[in-house]
Amino acid sequence: MICIDCLHINLNRILLLAVGLWPYQQSKIVRLQLILFFAILTTFIIFQFTTFVTSKCTPNLVINVFSSVLFYITFVIKYSWFSINTKVVECLMEQLQNIYNKLTDKNEISIIRKYGSYAKRCTAALTLVVILSAPVPFLYPFWPYFFDILLSINESRSYPQQLSVTEYFVDQKKYIYLILLHANAALFVIILVILATGTIFIVYELYACGMFRIASYRIEQAMAVDTLRKGSLQNKNLIYKKLIYAVDMHREAMKFSDSTVSKFKVMFSLMIVIGVISSSLNFFRIFQMVSFGYDGEISLLPLIALIICLSYMFAGNYIAQEVMDHNNDVFATAYNIKWYAASLNVQKMILFLLQRSTKVFNLNIAGLFVGSLEGAATLLSTIISYFTVLYAVQT
């Protein structure tokens, strides 16, 4: 069992509970919650596809439907994968707790707590951003009514317009509020899933950064000046032990970082492919609306989808870059210590450690993609390339 307070994941627990993904409370009610959320999402996706039954299939209709559908499918895949692999989420948390419990040095405990605090603040900041911005898409169709009430304007208004193209085979005007309720419920679930699953990955990777920092700290302590001045055999053995502990922590950090990605590599691969296509289509829709002056009320969803996808892409790659940088800092620390003042045997150990730096460590997703800021730039370039192709085909 894990200590939620020690790992600073109280808010993450609440978010995962909200979408039924907290691995330690999988009751019948939670299963019903999962079924309900999946029903809302899948039916909303289906009712977007049914538009092709009653409407003429044109390039614009295909782009409008698939730009929205692929956005929802991207995160439905993630929701499905998490719901099936709750044991994996539980296992990763158990690994974190075990690593935390093994720490005895007060400075090492302080380091891991500091990174846990970073993860907690990051989760809180993202949650606050969502709370402040989430009402916008839900209230946007009703803003003209709010202005009428505030300005006391007595004019008849048309019905609120949907943000997505759907076909429910009913009178759209008569049941517009039920349709909007379904669309808003689907968007609300997706936002919760994005926040809950995204922040738990941030927690995992920031703790991995903390583990790399502890490895650097152990190397510094092993080669401290006061330790090197004492040339006794007992002191040399102490240096060996500290270096071994540092290597063990470094290996543990790499193993944990790899586990957080390898367990979900298929999910990430699907999300990258579908997310890039969805972002390109939404980018093209926004361009169409800006260039040709399409109805402004349907421009909000592609904008929201594009912002969410790009934010998710850059946040994930930034965290992956942080993991790589912390791994490189371990070898930078080993290089910058006063290894030349140590015995020949200790120097050989450090040389073996430095040789490991020649092998690049990164968060590789099934050989398809490497998480980094360079990877984020590659994805953005791909999105723009697909947009260019769509624009060329249209013109």
N, C-alpha and C positions, 0 to 999 in steps of 0.2 A: 504494500500500500504506500502511496506517496503522501508527502506533507505539502499541502497546497500553499500554506503560508511561507514555507522555506523556499519554494520554487517561484514564488510571486506570480502564481497563475490563477488567482481568485477571479479576475475579470474574464480570463480565457475560459474558465470553467462555466461561468454564467453564459457566455456566448455560445459555447458548445452545447450546453443544456437547452438553450433556446431553439436550436435546430435538431435536437435529439442525437447529437454525436458525442456526448460525454461518455467515455468508455466504461465508467464505473457505475452507471445507473441505467442499464438497459432493461427496463421493465416493460410490461405489456402496454402501459400508457405511452411510453417512448416509442414503441413499435407502431402504435396507432398514429402518433404524431408524425413519424416518418412516412407512413402510408398517406396521410392527409397531405403533407407537403409535396410528396411525389405526385399525387393525384392533381394537385393545383398546377404544378409545373408542366406535367405531361399533357394535361387537357388544354392548357393554354397554348402549348406548342402545336398540338393537333388542330386547334381552332384557327391557327394562323395558316396552316397548310390547306385547310378546307376552303380558303379563299380561291384557290385554283379551280374549285368545283363550280363556283357561281360567277367567276370573273374571267374575262378574256386574258389568256396568258401572254403578257407582253414583257419585254426586257425590264422595264421599270418595275412592274409588279414582282417579277422574280427577284430583283435586287432588293426591293422593299421588304419582301417576306423573308428572304434568306438572311438579310443583314440583322434582322431581329431574332429569327429562329436560331441562327448559329450562335448568337450571343448567349441566349438562354441555354442552349445545348452545352456550350463550353463549361458552364458552372454546374449544370445538372450532372455532367460526367464526374466532376469533382465531388459533388454531394453523394453520388452513388458509390464512388470509390471509397470515400470515408465511411459511409454507412456499412459497407461490406467489410472493411478492414479496421474496425474499431480496436481489434486486438493489437494491431500494429501500432496505433496511436498510444494504447496503454503500455505496450512494450517499450516504446521510446521514452515515455514518462518514467517508467521503472528504471531504465538505464540512467536517466538524469538523476533520479533520487539515489541510486547506488553510488554514482560518482560523487555526488554531494556528501553522502555519508562517509565515504572513504577519506575525505579531507580532514586533516588534523591541525595543520598549520593555520594560525589565526589570519595570517596575511592571505593565504590561499582561499580561505573561507570568505574573506573580505572581497577578494577579486570576483569569485563566482557570484556573490551577492550583488556586487556592483553591476555585473552583466544581467543578472536577473531583474534588477531595478530598471536597467535600460529597456529590457523587454516589456516590463510592466508599464513604463511610461509611454513606450511606443504603442502598445495596445490601447492604452487610455486615450492617446492623442488621435489615433485612427477612429476609435469609437466616437469620440467627440465630433470629429469631422463628419462622420456618417449621420449622427444625430442632428447636426445643424443643417446638413444638406439634403437629407432624405425627404423631408416634407415637400421639397420643390417639385419633383415629378408627380407626386400624388395630388397636390393642390393646383398645379398648373392649369388643368382644364377648367377649373372653377374660378380662376382669378377674375374674369370679367364680371361674375356675379358679386364677388367681394367688393369690387370697385363700384358697382351699382349701389350696393348697400351703403358703403361709406360716403358716396357722393349723392345719395338719395336720387338716383336717376331712375325714372319709371319708364323703362323701355323693354320691349320683348327681346329676348335673346334666343339664339339657336341653341340646340342641345350641345352639351360638352362633347368635344371631339376626342376620339381615342388616339392614343399614342402609337398603337400598333395596328396593322391591317389584319382584321379577323373576320370570320364568318361563322355565326352561331345558328344560322338557319331560322332566325326569329326576326321580328320587327326590331331593327337596331335602335330606333328612336324610342320605342316603347320600353325596351329593357336596357336602355343605355346605362343606367346606374348599376344594374347587376353586372353588366359587361365590364364596366369600369372597376367594380369591386373585384372581379376575377383577375383583371389585368394588374391592378394594384397589389393584390395578394401575391401574385406570382413574382412581381418585381420586389416586393418586400422580402419574400423568402430568399430570393437570389441575393439581395444585399446582405441579409443575415448570414447566408452561407459563405459569401465572399469574405466578410469580416471575420467570422469565427474560424474558418479553415486557414485563411491567410495569416492571421495573427499567431496561430499556434505554430505555424512554420517559422515565423519570425522568432518566436521564443526558442524553438529548437536550435536555430542557427546562431542566435546570439549567445546561447549557452555554449555552443561549440567554440565560438570566438573566445569566451571566457576560459575554456579548457586550453586552448592554444596559448592564451596569455599566462596561465599557470605554468605551462611547460617552459615558457621563456623565463618566468620567475625562478623556477627550479634550476635552470642552467646558470642564471646569475648568482644564485645562492651557492651552487656547487663550486663556482670559480671566484668566490668573493676573495678580496685581497687578504683579509685576516686568515682565511683558510689556507691560502697558498703559501703564506709565510711559514707555516708549520710543516716541516718536512717529514714528520713521523709516518711510520707504516700505517698506524691507526687512522691518521688523517687522510692518507691516500685512499684507504678503503672507504672512508666517509665520502670522499669526492666521487668514487666509483658508484656508490649507492645513490647519491643525489642525481648523478647523470643518468643512471638507470631509471630512477623515478621520473625524471624529466622525459626520457624517451617513452616510457610507458604512458604518461599522460598525453604526449603528442600522438602516439599511436591510437590511444583511446579517442582523442578528439577527431582524428581522421576517420576512424571507424564509425563514430556516431554521425559525423557529417555525411558520410557515404550512405549510411542507413536511412537517413531522412529523405534522401533522393531516390535510392535504388528501390525502396519499398513501393514508391509511387511513380516509377519511371514510365510505365505505360500511360498512366493518367496524365502526367506532365506532357508526354509526347502528343497525345490527342489534343490536349488543351492548347499547345503551341500551334499545331497545324490549324485547328478550327478557329482559334482566337485570332490568328493572323488573317485568315480569310474574312472573318466577321469584321475585324477592324478596317480592312480594305474596303469592304462593301459600305460600312457606315461612313467612312471617310468620303467615299464617292457620293453617298446620299446627301451629306452635308454640303459638298461642293455643288451638287445639283440645285439644292435649295437656295444657296447663296447666289449662284450664277443665274438661275432661271426664275427665281422668286416664287418657288412653290409655297403652298400654304404653310405659314410659320408654325401652326400648332402641331404639326407632325414632325417638326425638326428637333424636338427635344429628346426623344428616345435615342436616335442615332448619336446625338451629341453625348448623352449620358453613357451609352454603351462604349463609345470611343474613349471617353475620359477614364472609365473604369478599367477597360482593357489595357490602355497605355500606363495608367498608374500601377496596376497590378504587375505589368511587365517590368517597369523600371524598379519598383520596390523589391520584387523577387531577385532581379539581377544585381541590385545594389547590395542586398544582404549576401548573395553568393560572392560578390567581389570582396566584401568585408571578411568572409571566411578565408578566401585565398590570401588576402593581405595579412591576416593574423597568422596564417601558416608560414608565410614568408618571413614574418617578424621573428619567428622561432629561430630560423637559420641566420637571420641578421644578428640576433642576440648571440648565437654561438660563434659567429665570426668576430664580433666586436669585443668579446671578453678577453681577458689577459691570458690566453691559452699558452702564449710563449713562456709564461712564468711557471707553468705546471711541469710535472715530470713527463718523460718521453711517452710512457704508457698512457697517461691521461691525454696527451696531445693526439695519440693515435685514435683514442676513443672519439675525440672531438672531430677528427678527420673523417671517421666513418659517418658521424652525424652530418657533417657538411656535404658529404657525397650524396646523401639522400635528397639534398636540395636540387640536384640535377634532374630529378624526376618531378615533373610538374604535377601539383595536386590541384584539382578543381572539381566542381560539382557537375559531373557529366551525366546528361540525361539520355541514356540508351544509345550513346554514340551519335545522337542526332543534334545535340545542342549543348554548349558549355555555358553555364551561368556566370555572367560577368557584365561589366559595363560595356565591353566590346560586343558581347552577345546581345545586349539591349539595342545597341546601335545597328547590329545586323538585322534584328527583327523589325526595327523601325524602317530600315532601308527596304526590307522585303515588302512591308505594308505599302510603302510609297511606290514600289515597283508594280505591285498588283493594281494599285489605283491608277497608275499611268497606263497600264494595259487596258483597263476598263474605259478610261477617258479616250484612248486612241480608238477603241472599238466603237464607242458611241459617236465620235466625230467622223 
